[in-house]
Amino acid sequence: MEKKKDLNISYNIDYNRDWNEKIIKRDRNKKDIRFDQHVFDREDYRELDLNKVEETVRKGKIIERKCEEPNKICFQHYFGKENITYIVIIRDWKEFIEVKTAWTKKGR
């Protein structure tokens, strides 16, 4: 049986492109960063360094497959000396950035 193509493919591609451009244009270097209580609860368990979490939010690469509209964004940043990658999920509000959760993994 032959698979039918979705008629909305071009619409979906344009929609996703607009969403990605909006994410990239957001200025995360000037906004205040606040942490959810969940991050503090897991800080010792996951051995998180909050300064590195903040640096990940400011300089990290966007992981598009984990982003959701309207304001959930995932960042990833590799710290070479420690050989650790930080992954951070945030909510981007108008006045500030709220870090919802963060975790680390060894290597890239």
CNS distance restraints for C-alpha pairs under 8 A (distance, minus, plus):
assign (resid   5 and name CA) (resid   9 and name CA) 7.93 0.50 0.50
assign (resid   8 and name CA) (resid  12 and name CA) 6.04 0.50 0.50
assign (resid   9 and name CA) (resid  13 and name CA) 6.17 0.50 0.50
assign (resid  10 and name CA) (resid  14 and name CA) 6.25 0.50 0.50
assign (resid  11 and name CA) (resid  15 and name CA) 6.07 0.50 0.50
assign (resid  12 and name CA) (resid  16 and name CA) 6.05 0.50 0.50
assign (resid  13 and name CA) (resid  17 and name CA) 6.09 0.50 0.50
assign (resid  14 and name CA) (resid  18 and name CA) 6.23 0.50 0.50
assign (resid  15 and name CA) (resid  19 and name CA) 6.33 0.50 0.50
assign (resid  16 and name CA) (resid  20 and name CA) 6.16 0.50 0.50
assign (resid  17 and name CA) (resid  21 and name CA) 6.21 0.50 0.50
assign (resid  18 and name CA) (resid  22 and name CA) 6.25 0.50 0.50
assign (resid  19 and name CA) (resid  23 and name CA) 6.44 0.50 0.50
assign (resid  19 and name CA) (resid  69 and name CA) 7.83 0.50 0.50
assign (resid  20 and name CA) (resid  24 and name CA) 6.35 0.50 0.50
assign (resid  20 and name CA) (resid  64 and name CA) 7.68 0.50 0.50
assign (resid  21 and name CA) (resid  25 and name CA) 6.20 0.50 0.50
assign (resid  22 and name CA) (resid  26 and name CA) 6.57 0.50 0.50
assign (resid  23 and name CA) (resid  73 and name CA) 7.88 0.50 0.50
assign (resid  27 and name CA) (resid  31 and name CA) 7.17 0.50 0.50
assign (resid  28 and name CA) (resid  57 and name CA) 7.27 0.50 0.50
assign (resid  28 and name CA) (resid  58 and name CA) 5.64 0.50 0.50
assign (resid  28 and name CA) (resid  97 and name CA) 7.70 0.50 0.50
assign (resid  29 and name CA) (resid  58 and name CA) 5.48 0.50 0.50
assign (resid  31 and name CA) (resid  95 and name CA) 6.71 0.50 0.50
assign (resid  31 and name CA) (resid  96 and name CA) 5.20 0.50 0.50
assign (resid  31 and name CA) (resid  97 and name CA) 6.50 0.50 0.50
assign (resid  32 and name CA) (resid  95 and name CA) 7.32 0.50 0.50
assign (resid  32 and name CA) (resid  96 and name CA) 4.83 0.50 0.50
assign (resid  32 and name CA) (resid  97 and name CA) 6.18 0.50 0.50
assign (resid  33 and name CA) (resid  54 and name CA) 7.27 0.50 0.50
assign (resid  33 and name CA) (resid  96 and name CA) 5.89 0.50 0.50
assign (resid  33 and name CA) (resid  97 and name CA) 4.84 0.50 0.50
assign (resid  33 and name CA) (resid  98 and name CA) 6.00 0.50 0.50
assign (resid  33 and name CA) (resid  99 and name CA) 7.21 0.50 0.50
assign (resid  34 and name CA) (resid  96 and name CA) 7.10 0.50 0.50
assign (resid  34 and name CA) (resid  97 and name CA) 6.11 0.50 0.50
assign (resid  34 and name CA) (resid  98 and name CA) 4.85 0.50 0.50
assign (resid  34 and name CA) (resid  99 and name CA) 6.18 0.50 0.50
assign (resid  35 and name CA) (resid  39 and name CA) 6.41 0.50 0.50
assign (resid  35 and name CA) (resid  40 and name CA) 7.59 0.50 0.50
assign (resid  35 and name CA) (resid  98 and name CA) 5.61 0.50 0.50
assign (resid  35 and name CA) (resid  99 and name CA) 4.81 0.50 0.50
assign (resid  35 and name CA) (resid 100 and name CA) 6.67 0.50 0.50
assign (resid  36 and name CA) (resid  40 and name CA) 7.25 0.50 0.50
assign (resid  36 and name CA) (resid  98 and name CA) 6.60 0.50 0.50
assign (resid  36 and name CA) (resid  99 and name CA) 5.86 0.50 0.50
assign (resid  36 and name CA) (resid 100 and name CA) 5.28 0.50 0.50
assign (resid  36 and name CA) (resid 101 and name CA) 7.43 0.50 0.50
assign (resid  37 and name CA) (resid  41 and name CA) 6.28 0.50 0.50
assign (resid  38 and name CA) (resid  42 and name CA) 6.27 0.50 0.50
assign (resid  38 and name CA) (resid 100 and name CA) 6.86 0.50 0.50
assign (resid  38 and name CA) (resid 101 and name CA) 6.52 0.50 0.50
assign (resid  39 and name CA) (resid  43 and name CA) 5.87 0.50 0.50
assign (resid  39 and name CA) (resid  99 and name CA) 7.50 0.50 0.50
assign (resid  39 and name CA) (resid 100 and name CA) 6.68 0.50 0.50
assign (resid  39 and name CA) (resid 101 and name CA) 5.39 0.50 0.50
assign (resid  39 and name CA) (resid 102 and name CA) 6.66 0.50 0.50
assign (resid  40 and name CA) (resid  44 and name CA) 7.97 0.50 0.50
assign (resid  41 and name CA) (resid  45 and name CA) 7.95 0.50 0.50
assign (resid  42 and name CA) (resid  46 and name CA) 5.80 0.50 0.50
assign (resid  42 and name CA) (resid  47 and name CA) 7.95 0.50 0.50
assign (resid  42 and name CA) (resid  48 and name CA) 7.87 0.50 0.50
assign (resid  43 and name CA) (resid  47 and name CA) 5.68 0.50 0.50
assign (resid  43 and name CA) (resid  48 and name CA) 4.98 0.50 0.50
assign (resid  43 and name CA) (resid  49 and name CA) 7.51 0.50 0.50
assign (resid  44 and name CA) (resid  48 and name CA) 6.56 0.50 0.50
assign (resid  46 and name CA) (resid 103 and name CA) 6.34 0.50 0.50
assign (resid  46 and name CA) (resid 104 and name CA) 7.17 0.50 0.50
assign (resid  48 and name CA) (resid  52 and name CA) 7.84 0.50 0.50
assign (resid  48 and name CA) (resid  53 and name CA) 7.49 0.50 0.50
assign (resid  48 and name CA) (resid 102 and name CA) 7.80 0.50 0.50
assign (resid  48 and name CA) (resid 103 and name CA) 7.10 0.50 0.50
assign (resid  48 and name CA) (resid 104 and name CA) 7.44 0.50 0.50
assign (resid  49 and name CA) (resid  53 and name CA) 6.38 0.50 0.50
assign (resid  50 and name CA) (resid  54 and name CA) 6.16 0.50 0.50
assign (resid  51 and name CA) (resid  55 and name CA) 6.22 0.50 0.50
assign (resid  52 and name CA) (resid  56 and name CA) 6.04 0.50 0.50
assign (resid  52 and name CA) (resid  86 and name CA) 7.64 0.50 0.50
assign (resid  53 and name CA) (resid  57 and name CA) 6.42 0.50 0.50
assign (resid  53 and name CA) (resid  86 and name CA) 6.89 0.50 0.50
assign (resid  53 and name CA) (resid  88 and name CA) 6.89 0.50 0.50
assign (resid  53 and name CA) (resid 102 and name CA) 7.24 0.50 0.50
assign (resid  54 and name CA) (resid  58 and name CA) 6.34 0.50 0.50
assign (resid  55 and name CA) (resid  59 and name CA) 5.84 0.50 0.50
assign (resid  55 and name CA) (resid  60 and name CA) 7.28 0.50 0.50
assign (resid  56 and name CA) (resid  60 and name CA) 4.55 0.50 0.50
assign (resid  56 and name CA) (resid  75 and name CA) 6.52 0.50 0.50
assign (resid  56 and name CA) (resid  76 and name CA) 6.31 0.50 0.50
assign (resid  56 and name CA) (resid  77 and name CA) 5.26 0.50 0.50
assign (resid  56 and name CA) (resid  86 and name CA) 6.75 0.50 0.50
assign (resid  56 and name CA) (resid  87 and name CA) 7.56 0.50 0.50
assign (resid  56 and name CA) (resid  88 and name CA) 7.09 0.50 0.50
assign (resid  57 and name CA) (resid  75 and name CA) 6.20 0.50 0.50
assign (resid  57 and name CA) (resid  88 and name CA) 7.00 0.50 0.50
assign (resid  59 and name CA) (resid  77 and name CA) 7.30 0.50 0.50
assign (resid  60 and name CA) (resid  75 and name CA) 5.23 0.50 0.50
assign (resid  60 and name CA) (resid  76 and name CA) 5.09 0.50 0.50
assign (resid  60 and name CA) (resid  77 and name CA) 4.65 0.50 0.50
assign (resid  61 and name CA) (resid  75 and name CA) 5.32 0.50 0.50
assign (resid  61 and name CA) (resid  76 and name CA) 5.22 0.50 0.50
assign (resid  61 and name CA) (resid  77 and name CA) 6.27 0.50 0.50
assign (resid  62 and name CA) (resid  73 and name CA) 7.25 0.50 0.50
assign (resid  62 and name CA) (resid  74 and name CA) 5.83 0.50 0.50
assign (resid  62 and name CA) (resid  75 and name CA) 4.65 0.50 0.50
assign (resid  62 and name CA) (resid  76 and name CA) 6.52 0.50 0.50
assign (resid  63 and name CA) (resid  67 and name CA) 6.86 0.50 0.50
assign (resid  63 and name CA) (resid  73 and name CA) 7.66 0.50 0.50
assign (resid  63 and name CA) (resid  74 and name CA) 5.43 0.50 0.50
assign (resid  63 and name CA) (resid  75 and name CA) 5.78 0.50 0.50
assign (resid  63 and name CA) (resid  76 and name CA) 6.84 0.50 0.50
assign (resid  64 and name CA) (resid  73 and name CA) 7.72 0.50 0.50
assign (resid  64 and name CA) (resid  74 and name CA) 7.22 0.50 0.50
assign (resid  66 and name CA) (resid  73 and name CA) 6.99 0.50 0.50
assign (resid  66 and name CA) (resid  74 and name CA) 5.90 0.50 0.50
assign (resid  67 and name CA) (resid  72 and name CA) 5.43 0.50 0.50
assign (resid  67 and name CA) (resid  73 and name CA) 4.58 0.50 0.50
assign (resid  67 and name CA) (resid  74 and name CA) 5.78 0.50 0.50
assign (resid  68 and name CA) (resid  72 and name CA) 5.04 0.50 0.50
assign (resid  68 and name CA) (resid  73 and name CA) 6.66 0.50 0.50
assign (resid  71 and name CA) (resid  91 and name CA) 5.34 0.50 0.50
assign (resid  71 and name CA) (resid  92 and name CA) 5.09 0.50 0.50
assign (resid  71 and name CA) (resid  93 and name CA) 7.08 0.50 0.50
assign (resid  72 and name CA) (resid  89 and name CA) 7.10 0.50 0.50
assign (resid  72 and name CA) (resid  90 and name CA) 5.81 0.50 0.50
assign (resid  72 and name CA) (resid  91 and name CA) 4.76 0.50 0.50
assign (resid  72 and name CA) (resid  92 and name CA) 6.61 0.50 0.50
assign (resid  73 and name CA) (resid  89 and name CA) 5.87 0.50 0.50
assign (resid  73 and name CA) (resid  90 and name CA) 5.41 0.50 0.50
assign (resid  73 and name CA) (resid  91 and name CA) 6.39 0.50 0.50
assign (resid  73 and name CA) (resid  92 and name CA) 7.37 0.50 0.50
assign (resid  74 and name CA) (resid  87 and name CA) 7.10 0.50 0.50
assign (resid  74 and name CA) (resid  88 and name CA) 5.66 0.50 0.50
assign (resid  74 and name CA) (resid  89 and name CA) 4.48 0.50 0.50
assign (resid  74 and name CA) (resid  90 and name CA) 6.30 0.50 0.50
assign (resid  75 and name CA) (resid  87 and name CA) 5.75 0.50 0.50
assign (resid  75 and name CA) (resid  88 and name CA) 5.25 0.50 0.50
assign (resid  75 and name CA) (resid  89 and name CA) 6.52 0.50 0.50
assign (resid  76 and name CA) (resid  85 and name CA) 6.83 0.50 0.50
assign (resid  76 and name CA) (resid  86 and name CA) 5.63 0.50 0.50
assign (resid  76 and name CA) (resid  87 and name CA) 4.50 0.50 0.50
assign (resid  76 and name CA) (resid  88 and name CA) 6.43 0.50 0.50
assign (resid  77 and name CA) (resid  85 and name CA) 5.57 0.50 0.50
assign (resid  77 and name CA) (resid  86 and name CA) 5.41 0.50 0.50
assign (resid  77 and name CA) (resid  87 and name CA) 6.77 0.50 0.50
assign (resid  78 and name CA) (resid  83 and name CA) 7.25 0.50 0.50
assign (resid  78 and name CA) (resid  84 and name CA) 5.93 0.50 0.50
assign (resid  78 and name CA) (resid  85 and name CA) 4.23 0.50 0.50
assign (resid  78 and name CA) (resid  86 and name CA) 6.41 0.50 0.50
assign (resid  78 and name CA) (resid 107 and name CA) 7.74 0.50 0.50
assign (resid  78 and name CA) (resid 108 and name CA) 6.23 0.50 0.50
assign (resid  79 and name CA) (resid  83 and name CA) 5.78 0.50 0.50
assign (resid  79 and name CA) (resid  84 and name CA) 5.41 0.50 0.50
assign (resid  79 and name CA) (resid  85 and name CA) 6.05 0.50 0.50
assign (resid  79 and name CA) (resid  86 and name CA) 7.90 0.50 0.50
assign (resid  80 and name CA) (resid  84 and name CA) 6.84 0.50 0.50
assign (resid  83 and name CA) (resid 106 and name CA) 6.15 0.50 0.50
assign (resid  83 and name CA) (resid 107 and name CA) 5.01 0.50 0.50
assign (resid  83 and name CA) (resid 108 and name CA) 7.38 0.50 0.50
assign (resid  84 and name CA) (resid 104 and name CA) 6.57 0.50 0.50
assign (resid  84 and name CA) (resid 105 and name CA) 5.83 0.50 0.50
assign (resid  84 and name CA) (resid 106 and name CA) 4.73 0.50 0.50
assign (resid  84 and name CA) (resid 107 and name CA) 5.21 0.50 0.50
assign (resid  84 and name CA) (resid 108 and name CA) 6.92 0.50 0.50
assign (resid  85 and name CA) (resid 104 and name CA) 5.54 0.50 0.50
assign (resid  85 and name CA) (resid 105 and name CA) 5.32 0.50 0.50
assign (resid  85 and name CA) (resid 106 and name CA) 6.24 0.50 0.50
assign (resid  85 and name CA) (resid 107 and name CA) 6.20 0.50 0.50
assign (resid  85 and name CA) (resid 108 and name CA) 5.80 0.50 0.50
assign (resid  86 and name CA) (resid 102 and name CA) 7.09 0.50 0.50
assign (resid  86 and name CA) (resid 103 and name CA) 5.95 0.50 0.50
assign (resid  86 and name CA) (resid 104 and name CA) 4.56 0.50 0.50
assign (resid  86 and name CA) (resid 105 and name CA) 6.70 0.50 0.50
assign (resid  87 and name CA) (resid 102 and name CA) 5.63 0.50 0.50
assign (resid  87 and name CA) (resid 103 and name CA) 5.50 0.50 0.50
assign (resid  87 and name CA) (resid 104 and name CA) 6.09 0.50 0.50
assign (resid  88 and name CA) (resid  99 and name CA) 7.11 0.50 0.50
assign (resid  88 and name CA) (resid 100 and name CA) 7.74 0.50 0.50
assign (resid  88 and name CA) (resid 101 and name CA) 5.99 0.50 0.50
assign (resid  88 and name CA) (resid 102 and name CA) 4.33 0.50 0.50
assign (resid  88 and name CA) (resid 103 and name CA) 6.68 0.50 0.50
assign (resid  89 and name CA) (resid  99 and name CA) 6.15 0.50 0.50
assign (resid  89 and name CA) (resid 100 and name CA) 5.67 0.50 0.50
assign (resid  89 and name CA) (resid 101 and name CA) 5.41 0.50 0.50
assign (resid  89 and name CA) (resid 102 and name CA) 6.25 0.50 0.50
assign (resid  90 and name CA) (resid  97 and name CA) 6.69 0.50 0.50
assign (resid  90 and name CA) (resid  98 and name CA) 5.49 0.50 0.50
assign (resid  90 and name CA) (resid  99 and name CA) 4.39 0.50 0.50
assign (resid  90 and name CA) (resid 100 and name CA) 5.26 0.50 0.50
assign (resid  90 and name CA) (resid 101 and name CA) 7.19 0.50 0.50
assign (resid  91 and name CA) (resid  97 and name CA) 5.96 0.50 0.50
assign (resid  91 and name CA) (resid  98 and name CA) 5.13 0.50 0.50
assign (resid  91 and name CA) (resid  99 and name CA) 6.49 0.50 0.50
assign (resid  91 and name CA) (resid 100 and name CA) 6.90 0.50 0.50
assign (resid  92 and name CA) (resid  96 and name CA) 6.67 0.50 0.50
assign (resid  92 and name CA) (resid  97 and name CA) 4.77 0.50 0.50
assign (resid  92 and name CA) (resid  98 and name CA) 6.43 0.50 0.50
assign (resid  93 and name CA) (resid  97 and name CA) 5.80 0.50 0.50
assign (resid  93 and name CA) (resid  98 and name CA) 7.45 0.50 0.50
